[in-house]
Amino acid sequence: MKNNAIGRGGRSLVSLRNFRRNHPRGGTRSQRSGSIVLTAVWLGALVAGQVRAAEPVVTNEWVLAVNSRENDSSPAIGPGGTIYFGTWSRELWAVNPEGTRRWTFRAGAEIISSPAVGADGTIYFGCRDHKLYALQPDGKKKWEFKTGAWVDSSPALAQDGTIYAGSWDGNLYALDSAGSERWRFKTGKPVVSSPAIGTNGTIYFGSHDAKLYALLPDGRKRWEFATGGPIISSPALDWSGGVYFTSVDGFLYVLDQEGKLRLKFHTGGISGSSPIIGLDGTVYVGVNKYLWAIAPEGKKKWEHGTDDVDGSAAMAADGTVYFIHRGWGQLVAYDPDRGQKWAYNFTPCGAASPTIGASGTIYLFGMGYGFMAVKGGAPLAATPWPKFRGNLRNTGNLADSPR
């Protein structure tokens, strides 16, 4: 499929709402811009007739200029705390925990795909130059694999070293650790959904052909499930075999591991936000301008929001749910029962989802051309799927999720 036949910015019309940007604008890169302190906006709430006490002042720990104003690549955290992310300015960044650049790798086009970090420190990511890359921990290229179109899908890493990723050419690819193709599975339309791997090795992913697929590790189809519209979000998995995903038909679906429908819940949303799973099984997913909390039995608990959403939430161990409203440029902390706790204002950014480090630090894009760290209160929650791609290394593998 040729890029210029897909739609504005290369996206299909159904996912156009999710990707409104063309190419990033230039900027000036510096090694580190320093700790520019910004204060969060506290949003008061009445609880049992009393005004809640103000939350502690929230500030950023550091801001690093990265020469890319809009970014969709969600950060991964590797062994030793190194943070990895891609940019619209064609670079894969490695950043030290204190906010200094470790290295950058220049690819051939924009990087929408979120990187995944292997157990040995290898970094894998897709690129709009049609390639899937593998880099050594020092930033040197190990190999590249060329597909027939953009690779916006984020790679998933199996326990045996196999790498899975989708392409706009309509295929899901399986590569070995040396970058050689093991097999490919053809769908009816582009694959931008990032695959998820269950504990039994089954690979789950969606396609623009409106189907959710389950494949065996050898590439044979186990089952498929048809929805009423393209699937551009990525599935989340739970320990009982549940598969959670949204379709642009406006529904949240939950299937069991045999592909049978557990739950079909109408949201009306067509954003590309992928669901996460909270401490009590609550599902959090972006719906148009709002973050929704949906109880396991399929009842909406609440919705909150301000402006356009595209990314996924991240849940901390203390139950706080962090979510980015990109139109207004806000990182909002939500109490799972009482709603908004505070909102942190920054320059509007792209559709990248936040992540939460081992110390509770929240990493996200913001401050115009910057990547930033915001002080949080707790590390990532030990749920089956507490963030986009399931875990800090972004492997998309349930076996790697925190317990």
N, C-alpha and C positions, 0 to 999 in steps of 0.2 A: 504494500500500500504506500502510495506516495504521500509525503507529508502535506503537500499543497492541496490535496484532495480531501483532507480530513475536516477542515474548518479553521476558523480563526485561531491563530497560535498553534495549529496542528491538532486541536482537540475536536472531538465530535460535538455536534450541537447539544447533545444531552449532557455532556460534561463541560460545556462551555462556561456554565455558571460557576463551576468549580475552579476554572483556570482563566482569569480575565486578563492576564498580563501577556505582553508580547516578549520583548527581550529586555534584560535588565539595563538600567542606566549606569554609566560609569561613576567612579568615585575615587577617592584617594585612600590608599591602603597605608596603614602604619602598623608597626609591630604590636603596639598596644596603646589604646587611647586613654588609659588611666581609669580610675574608679570615680566616674561621674555619678554622684549620689542623687537619686531621684526618690521622692517620697510617694508612697502608695496613697490612693484615695480610699478612705474607709467608708464603707456603706453601712450605716446603722440599720438595725432591725429591731422590732418590738418582739420580745419573747416573754410570754406570760405577763404582759402588761408592763414590762420593764425594758428600758433601753439598754441594749447590750453594751458592755464596756468596750472601748476602742481596742482594736488589735494593736500589737506592737508595730512601730514604724517599720515598713518594709523598704529596703533599699537594694540596689544592685551591688554585687561584689566587684564586678569588673565589666568592661565593655571592650570588645576587640573589633576594630574596623576590618571588614572582609571584602570590600569593594563589590558588593552585590546587594542591591536594595530589596529585591523580592526573592524569597527562597521557599522552596517546597520540600527540601530534603530534611527529614527529621534526624536529630543527632543520635549517634550511638556512642556508648562508653565502653572502651576496651580494657583489658588488663592493665593495672597501674593507674587507671583513671583518665587516660587520654581520651579526648572527645573528638569524634569524627563527624563531618557533615559535608554535603555538596552544595554548590551555589549555582545560580543562573549565570555567573561569570566564568563558568567552565572549570572550576577548581574544586578538588577534594581537599578539605582542610583537616589537619591534625593539630589539636590545640591542647596545651598542657593545662592541668587543673587550675593553675594560678592565673590563667588567662593570656598566656603568651603563645605565639605561633611556634609549633614544632616543625612542621613542613607543609608544603602544598604540592599537589600533583595537578598538572594541567591536562585536561581531557580535550576532546575535539569539539564538544558542544555543551549545551546546558545540562546540568545534573539535577534531575527531579527526583530520581530514585534515592531512597534512604540507605546509607551503607549498613552492612552487617559485618560483624567482627567474629572470625573463627576462634576456636579455642587456642590455636597457635598464634593468634594475633594478626592473621591475614585479614585484610579489609577488602570486601567485595561490594561493588556498586554498579548500577546501570547508568547509561548516558544516552543523550539524544544524538550522538554520533553513531547510533545503532549497535553499540558495543557493551559487553559486560566485562568489567575489569577486576583483576585481583592484584592487590598491592602488598608488598612486604611491610612489616611494622615501621621500617625506616622510610617508607614512601616510594621505594623503587618498584617499578612494575614487574610482577611475576608473569602475567599473561593477559591477553585480551581475547575475547571471543565475539565475532561479528554476527549479528542477526540481520533480518531483513528490514528493520524499521527501528523507531525510537524504543529505548528500554527505560520506561518510566517506572515499571514495576520494581519493587524492592526485593532483593534476593532473600531466599530462605535457605537455611543451612541444616542439612540432615546430620544425624549422629555419625553416619558412615563417611562424611565428607562431601556428599553430593550437594551441589548448589542448584537451586531452582529459581527461575525468574521468567516473567512473561515479557512479551514484546508486542508492539503495535502491528507486527506482521501476523498476529493471530495465534502464535504458538506459545506454549509453555515449554521452556528448555530445561533439560537436566544435564549438568556438566560434572565431570569428576574434578578432583582437587588440582589436577594438572591443566584444567581448562579444555579438555576434550569432550565432545558431545557424547552423552550416553544415549539419549533419545530426545525426541520432541513430540509434543501432543498438539494437534491442530484443532482450534476452535473456529467458530464461524466468523468472528470479528476480532478487533484488537483486544489485547489483554493488558490492562493497566493495573488491575487488582494485584496486590502482592500476595503470594501464596503463604499458607500457614500449614504447619506439619503437626499431625497428631502424635500421641505417644506410640501408636502402632505403625508409624511411618507413612500413613495416608497423607496425601497432599491435597489441600483444598484451595480453590481460587475461583474468582468470577471472571466473566468475559462480557464484552459489549454485545455478545449474542444473546444476552439476558439469561444465561445459565450459570449455576454454581456447579463446579465439577469436583469430584473426588477421584483421585488417581492412586493406584498402587505404586510402590517404589520402583517397579519396573516399567512404568509408563502406561499400563493398561487401565482403562476406565473402570472404576468401581461402580460409580453411579453419577447421574446428573440430575439437577433440579431446576426446572424452568420457572422464571418469574415474569412479571409483566413489563420489564424494562432492562436496559443495560446495567451491569453490575460494575461500578467503578470503585467501590469501597473494598476494603480487605477484611477477610474473616477473622473473628476472634474465636478462641476455643476454650472449653472448660474441661474439668477433670472427668466428667461423666460422658464425654463424647459429644457434647453440644457444639454446634457450629452457628455462630452469630454473624449476620451480615445485613447490609441494606441494599436495596435496589432503587433506581431512579423512578420506579413505579410508585414510590412513596410508602413502602412498607419496610419494617424491620422483620427479618425472618430468623427463626431458630429451628435448626434441624437436628436430628440425632445422627449418630455416626453411620447409620444405614441410609441416610438421606430422607427419612420420614419427617414430616412437618410437626414440630412441637408447638410452635407459636408463630402467628402472623399478625403483626401489630401495625395499624395504620398510623403513620406520622405525617404524611403529606410532604415530606422533605425530599429534595433531589440533590442535596449536597453530597460531596464525596467523603464525608466524615465516616471513619470506621469506628465501630463500637469497642468499648472496653468493659471489663467486668469488675465490679466493686467488691468490697469485703463481704457484704451480705448477699451477693449475687445480683445486686442491682446493675442494670445495664445503662451506661452513659453514652449518648451519641448526639452529635450535632445535627440539628434539623433547621435548615434555612438560616434564621437569625438567632437561634436559641440552642442551648444545651438542654437536653431532656434527660431525666432520670426515670427509668422504667423498671418497675418491680419484676421479680422473676416470673410471677404469674401473668404478666402482661398488662398491668395497670400503671398509667402514668402517675408518678409521684409528684413531679414538678417540672417546670421549664423556666429558665432564666436566660436573658440575653440582651444584647444591645445592637449588634450589627452582624454582618455576614460571617459565617463560620465555614470552615473547610476541613480543618485538622481534627485530630482526636484528643480526648482528654487524657490526663495521667493522674493516677490516684496514689497518694502517699500513705504510709503505714498508720498515720494518725486519723485516716479517713478523709482528709482534705482532698478535694478534686480540683485540679488545676486545668484551666482551659483558656485558649486564646481566641478572642474575638478580633479578627484581623482588620475589619473595616475601621474600627475605632482605635485599634492598636492598644488592646488591653489584655493583660494577663489577669484572670479573675480566679480567686480562690473561693471554692464553694464548700460550705458545710453540707454533708450529705442529707441532713434532716432540716436544716434551718435556712438554707439558701446562701446568698452571698456573704462572705466574710470580709473580703477586701478586693480592691481592683488596683492594679499597677499600670499606669499609663506610659506608653512609649509610642514611637512613630509606627504607623501601620506597616505590616510586614506581609509575608506570603502565607502559604497554607501549611507550613511545617508545624508538626506537633511538638509540644514540650517534652522534655525528659527530666527525670529526677535522679540525681547522683546518690552515691552511698552515704554522703553526709547530709543529704536533704536539699542540696543546692539544686535549683531549677535552671535548666539551660534552654535558651530560646533565641530566635532572631528578633531584633528590634533596634531601636535607636538609629533609624535610617539605614545606614550601610553596615550596621554592627551585629555581632553575635554577643550575647550577654549571659551573665550568671546572676540569678536573683536568689537571695538567701531564703531558704524554706525551713520548715520545722521538723521534717521526718523523711527518711529514705522511702524508696519505692515500696508500695504495698505488696504483701505476699498473697496475691490472688492469682488465678490462672492466667489472666490477661489484663494487667493493670495499666498498660500503655500501648500505643501503636507499636506493632511488631513484637509485643509480648514481654520483652525483657530488655535489660540495659544494653546488651550487645546487638539488639535488633535482629536476632536470628529467625524470628517467626516460627520458632519451634517450641511446642508446649513443654517438651522435656527440659528446656532451659529456663522455664518460668520460675520465679521465686516461690518458695514454700515456707 
